[in-house]
Amino acid sequence: MADEKTADEQHSEGSEANARMQELLKFTKIKPKAVELTGKIKVPDLKPNSMLEVKPQLLTVKEMLEHLGYPADGLVPNWKEVFLKKMDEILKKYRSVRLYMDICVKCGACVDKCHYFLGTGDPLNMPVARQELMRKVYRRYFTLPGKLFGSRFVNGADLSEELLVMWYTYYYQCSECRRCSVFCPYGIDTAEITMAAREILNSVGLVQKYMHEIIFKAQTIGNNLGMQSSAIVNALEFVQDDLQEQLEMDDIRIPVDEVGADVLFVTPSADFFASPHIESLYGYAKVFHQAGISWTMSTHASEGGNFGLFIHNYEHMKKINKRIWEAARDLKVKRVVGGECGHMWRVLCNYSNTMWGPFDYLDPNYKRPQHICELTLDLLKRGALKIDKSANEEFTVTMHDSCQVSRAMEMGGMPDGQYEIPRAVIRGVCHKFVDMPAETIRERTFCCGAGQGLLGDDMLPTRVKGAMPRMQAYYRAKQESGVNFVALICAICKAQLSKMFPTYGLPMEEVGGVHQLVGRAIVLGAKEGV
Amino acid sequence: MNGVMNGIKFMVDMYVSGIVYAALLVFVAGFLYKVYFGYYKTPQPLKIPQTPQPTTLGGVIIRMAGDVFFFRSLSKGTTLLFMAGWVFHFMFFLILIRHIRYFVSSVPEFVSALGNGAMGIASLLMVALIILFVRRLIDKKVNYVSSFADYFALALIMGIVQTGIMMHYEKFRPNIVEVKAFVLDLMSLKSPFLTMIMHPHSSPGNSLFITHLSLVAALLIYFPFSKLMHAGGYFFSPTRNMINNAREVRYINPWDKG
């Protein structure tokens, strides 16, 4: 159809389509409303289109879009062609997506499992319905009956601007947390489909702002916050001074770019000064100091997080991850240890080896790379840290399993180490630990509500509603067992929950990191049993 | 008159043999094509096991066996769906085993033993199907995501089960000896070619049997184009079949071998 038109006609039609699209996707500010805490997670009635208005902002900075390799002027004129070409490419490169397009039987096991559905009641937030947005296109354009008999025959959908709007809306209301795939009889992973959909949207020029701005910064500057290396050095020096002053010790350090250190420590850049993240940074520093491990942070690899994971764009993820392994070689370290972050740990643990391995230059005696909780627990077990649990006496602690940690990889080489190891660390430094209700933790954990690219302020309505299940579960543990602290191992969870707690009427101070607790309990100075 | 009857008989025989071979061809070719080119040949770039996932091959096999035989993942959610789904699949499987008696000359012990419970099994199967069907209609969430294809697959299988159950009764029962002889005839290597040159085997002249067979053929033809591919697809699901040992063993991305 496009061949019959001249290039000019096509172009002007294209820019009209783009103008319409910009109008349809225009960001509107919606005031988020938190529900009352009752301790119960109720499955809502269907409220069609209730979240249709919530759309994240589009990225419009040309320099960034060009660097990322996406169209710089909004929706491209020949978007249908580009769309199908990209989809075809992904279907050929990702078995997960290809297979999951085919084998869903729509049994409904997942319909009430998504925190966004539980929080909103919007039927398109049911995982299977979210997947169907893509499956309709798949059936129409990528199956034989669809090609032969059209979309009505296969219950498919022809490409249209309305469809793009639906994709942009609902694939940015999925936090790729994989809770639905736990209950799926075939392990269909909505995250894989969401990642693919986001990359297809990117290819036609509909690029979400928050996430892709960060991918740009991480690739060009080296961290999600866009801090130059001098700023990082300053920030960490400031933290070090603060720590030394607090503890009245001048030998505790936060080393930066020190060649020949044993450990390269990577952590989300939020840990450098955001609250409550920074408390965990104190904790890491105390652990390394007390264990006598020589460690360093890096200005080159100043970010552990890797937002490239959130879209099926392998190159983005690989580029961001590269900095860590460059830093590891340049600083000639023996081990790489990752701090508290969910998706960072997934990329570091599961994907690094594929993208930049083999790590034969690292010390084979340690897991490559290692999680800070693995390291700390090992030290605790060996008695290398002197702990005073009474420092955390005021807390009754519970733990929120971060989605990517609990459902995307192991810790300690055990299938359920990712649940047991952080809990063992917490128990090792606190007297009182209570778990939240069983259906909300471990493999069934609820996402904090802002993971995988939804932490932007423009996504607040989604974030508040998506946080509901976690908030109710916490509230119940609070009512029943007097819990007053939730320990986290993810920077995004920390940022999200420290905002959601006040929104739901709970004190912000009840949110913190696992190593915040560790840091409080370590007795510095007295070296025994190393 | 005799000529007309012979003509009709010939056409019925041609139809029955024809659909059996056509259905088998579409099913086998379609299934293998999809599994081989669609699932097996499509690369999986990264390790994405959905954890907690075993860290050894043996552990993964046990986990997958739990999913296949006991619907372990499904059992974590709604009990009704899990029970109805499992009863449906397992009873279906038993009924298939029971059908072995038509395909081998000497019937094995366990197959004939199943005969005693066959009606019970079939009834359970039907009840499970009805529950699944009704659930799609009345559960608002499931109803929202259900489309014609979902009801169609259930209805088709219900039709097969219903005609199967009816044949149990004297009034509709085909001549079992004829049926078995016909099935064994169809299994001989030269039969497809005989059908092609318009020399079909004589089929049992029982309309219920022919209906039953036609519905089965329809199911087989529908199979490779539909969600029923979950049967083969499950085994390729990367969240389930990958070993959780990314740090121990380097996984190579087939399209980025580094």
HADDOCK unambig.tbl for C-alpha pairs under 7 A between the chains (distance, minus, plus):
assign (segid A and resid 92 and name CA) (segid B and resid 42 and name CA) 5.92 0.50 0.50
assign (segid A and resid 93 and name CA) (segid B and resid 42 and name CA) 6.47 0.50 0.50
assign (segid A and resid 93 and name CA) (segid B and resid 43 and name CA) 5.80 0.50 0.50
assign (segid A and resid 93 and name CA) (segid B and resid 44 and name CA) 6.95 0.50 0.50
assign (segid A and resid 94 and name CA) (segid B and resid 42 and name CA) 6.66 0.50 0.50
assign (segid A and resid 94 and name CA) (segid B and resid 43 and name CA) 5.96 0.50 0.50
assign (segid A and resid 94 and name CA) (segid B and resid 44 and name CA) 5.25 0.50 0.50
assign (segid A and resid 94 and name CA) (segid B and resid 45 and name CA) 6.50 0.50 0.50
assign (segid A and resid 95 and name CA) (segid B and resid 39 and name CA) 6.29 0.50 0.50
assign (segid A and resid 95 and name CA) (segid B and resid 42 and name CA) 5.05 0.50 0.50
assign (segid A and resid 95 and name CA) (segid B and resid 43 and name CA) 5.49 0.50 0.50
assign (segid A and resid 95 and name CA) (segid B and resid 44 and name CA) 4.98 0.50 0.50
assign (segid A and resid 96 and name CA) (segid B and resid 44 and name CA) 6.78 0.50 0.50
assign (segid A and resid 96 and name CA) (segid B and resid 237 and name CA) 6.73 0.50 0.50
assign (segid A and resid 96 and name CA) (segid B and resid 238 and name CA) 6.22 0.50 0.50
assign (segid A and resid 99 and name CA) (segid B and resid 39 and name CA) 6.12 0.50 0.50
assign (segid A and resid 99 and name CA) (segid B and resid 233 and name CA) 6.75 0.50 0.50
assign (segid A and resid 102 and name CA) (segid B and resid 227 and name CA) 6.12 0.50 0.50
assign (segid A and resid 103 and name CA) (segid B and resid 227 and name CA) 5.06 0.50 0.50
assign (segid A and resid 103 and name CA) (segid B and resid 229 and name CA) 5.69 0.50 0.50
assign (segid A and resid 103 and name CA) (segid B and resid 230 and name CA) 4.42 0.50 0.50
assign (segid A and resid 103 and name CA) (segid B and resid 233 and name CA) 6.32 0.50 0.50
assign (segid A and resid 104 and name CA) (segid B and resid 227 and name CA) 6.02 0.50 0.50
assign (segid A and resid 104 and name CA) (segid B and resid 230 and name CA) 6.89 0.50 0.50
assign (segid A and resid 105 and name CA) (segid B and resid 227 and name CA) 5.40 0.50 0.50
assign (segid A and resid 106 and name CA) (segid B and resid 145 and name CA) 6.86 0.50 0.50
assign (segid A and resid 106 and name CA) (segid B and resid 146 and name CA) 6.79 0.50 0.50
assign (segid A and resid 108 and name CA) (segid B and resid 142 and name CA) 5.45 0.50 0.50
assign (segid A and resid 109 and name CA) (segid B and resid 74 and name CA) 6.73 0.50 0.50
assign (segid A and resid 109 and name CA) (segid B and resid 77 and name CA) 6.20 0.50 0.50
assign (segid A and resid 109 and name CA) (segid B and resid 78 and name CA) 6.69 0.50 0.50
assign (segid A and resid 111 and name CA) (segid B and resid 141 and name CA) 6.60 0.50 0.50
assign (segid A and resid 129 and name CA) (segid B and resid 145 and name CA) 6.10 0.50 0.50
assign (segid A and resid 182 and name CA) (segid B and resid 73 and name CA) 6.38 0.50 0.50
assign (segid A and resid 183 and name CA) (segid B and resid 73 and name CA) 5.06 0.50 0.50
assign (segid A and resid 183 and name CA) (segid B and resid 74 and name CA) 5.32 0.50 0.50
assign (segid A and resid 183 and name CA) (segid B and resid 76 and name CA) 5.95 0.50 0.50
assign (segid A and resid 183 and name CA) (segid B and resid 77 and name CA) 5.92 0.50 0.50
assign (segid A and resid 184 and name CA) (segid B and resid 73 and name CA) 6.08 0.50 0.50
assign (segid A and resid 184 and name CA) (segid B and resid 74 and name CA) 5.96 0.50 0.50
assign (segid A and resid 185 and name CA) (segid B and resid 67 and name CA) 6.80 0.50 0.50
assign (segid A and resid 185 and name CA) (segid B and resid 71 and name CA) 6.41 0.50 0.50
assign (segid A and resid 185 and name CA) (segid B and resid 73 and name CA) 5.16 0.50 0.50
assign (segid A and resid 185 and name CA) (segid B and resid 74 and name CA) 4.93 0.50 0.50
assign (segid A and resid 186 and name CA) (segid B and resid 234 and name CA) 5.40 0.50 0.50
assign (segid A and resid 186 and name CA) (segid B and resid 237 and name CA) 6.75 0.50 0.50
assign (segid A and resid 187 and name CA) (segid B and resid 237 and name CA) 6.67 0.50 0.50
assign (segid A and resid 187 and name CA) (segid B and resid 239 and name CA) 5.76 0.50 0.50
assign (segid A and resid 187 and name CA) (segid B and resid 240 and name CA) 6.19 0.50 0.50
assign (segid A and resid 349 and name CA) (segid B and resid 246 and name CA) 6.79 0.50 0.50
assign (segid A and resid 349 and name CA) (segid B and resid 247 and name CA) 6.16 0.50 0.50
assign (segid A and resid 350 and name CA) (segid B and resid 47 and name CA) 6.36 0.50 0.50
assign (segid A and resid 350 and name CA) (segid B and resid 246 and name CA) 4.95 0.50 0.50
assign (segid A and resid 350 and name CA) (segid B and resid 247 and name CA) 6.52 0.50 0.50
assign (segid A and resid 351 and name CA) (segid B and resid 46 and name CA) 6.47 0.50 0.50
assign (segid A and resid 351 and name CA) (segid B and resid 47 and name CA) 6.96 0.50 0.50
assign (segid A and resid 353 and name CA) (segid B and resid 247 and name CA) 6.60 0.50 0.50
assign (segid A and resid 353 and name CA) (segid B and resid 250 and name CA) 5.64 0.50 0.50
assign (segid A and resid 354 and name CA) (segid B and resid 250 and name CA) 5.91 0.50 0.50
assign (segid A and resid 354 and name CA) (segid B and resid 251 and name CA) 5.24 0.50 0.50
assign (segid A and resid 354 and name CA) (segid B and resid 252 and name CA) 5.48 0.50 0.50
assign (segid A and resid 354 and name CA) (segid B and resid 253 and name CA) 6.49 0.50 0.50
assign (segid A and resid 355 and name CA) (segid B and resid 258 and name CA) 6.79 0.50 0.50
assign (segid A and resid 358 and name CA) (segid B and resid 250 and name CA) 6.79 0.50 0.50
assign (segid A and resid 367 and name CA) (segid B and resid 247 and name CA) 6.90 0.50 0.50
assign (segid A and resid 368 and name CA) (segid B and resid 247 and name CA) 6.07 0.50 0.50
assign (segid A and resid 406 and name CA) (segid B and resid 51 and name CA) 6.66 0.50 0.50
assign (segid A and resid 407 and name CA) (segid B and resid 50 and name CA) 5.37 0.50 0.50
assign (segid A and resid 407 and name CA) (segid B and resid 51 and name CA) 4.49 0.50 0.50
assign (segid A and resid 407 and name CA) (segid B and resid 52 and name CA) 6.47 0.50 0.50
assign (segid A and resid 408 and name CA) (segid B and resid 48 and name CA) 6.68 0.50 0.50
assign (segid A and resid 408 and name CA) (segid B and resid 49 and name CA) 6.43 0.50 0.50
assign (segid A and resid 408 and name CA) (segid B and resid 50 and name CA) 5.39 0.50 0.50
assign (segid A and resid 408 and name CA) (segid B and resid 51 and name CA) 5.34 0.50 0.50
assign (segid A and resid 409 and name CA) (segid B and resid 51 and name CA) 5.75 0.50 0.50
assign (segid A and resid 409 and name CA) (segid B and resid 244 and name CA) 6.89 0.50 0.50
assign (segid A and resid 410 and name CA) (segid B and resid 244 and name CA) 6.95 0.50 0.50
assign (segid A and resid 414 and name CA) (segid B and resid 55 and name CA) 6.88 0.50 0.50
assign (segid A and resid 415 and name CA) (segid B and resid 51 and name CA) 6.99 0.50 0.50
assign (segid A and resid 415 and name CA) (segid B and resid 52 and name CA) 4.98 0.50 0.50
assign (segid A and resid 415 and name CA) (segid B and resid 53 and name CA) 5.38 0.50 0.50
assign (segid A and resid 415 and name CA) (segid B and resid 54 and name CA) 5.23 0.50 0.50
assign (segid A and resid 415 and name CA) (segid B and resid 55 and name CA) 6.18 0.50 0.50
assign (segid A and resid 416 and name CA) (segid B and resid 52 and name CA) 5.40 0.50 0.50
assign (segid A and resid 443 and name CA) (segid B and resid 52 and name CA) 6.89 0.50 0.50
